Amino acid sequence: MSEQLQGVEVQVGPQGRLVIPASLRRAWQIERGQILIARLDGERLVLEKPAQVLRRVKGRFAALRGQPSLADELIAERRAEARREAVS
């Protein structure tokens, strides 16, 4: 996105609505009816496409790939305990 498009004023309209200016919609390639995710980041309101959120979350947990699943370990422990109880 060009420097010129990064700082565009928008006004809060009736019912708290914001209109994303056409220049930003074109630059960001968003269309009418498209879903965006809104979140607060400190004092900022951030809008993201769902695919961007998914990439960010996957990146955050990428270090866990290949690690043992804690859920699988818990299930295995519970099943082992159930077998011990059944034998008693």
Beta strands, then each sheet from edge to edge (+ up, - down):
strand 1: 37-41
strand 2: 44-48
sheet 1: 1+ 2-
end
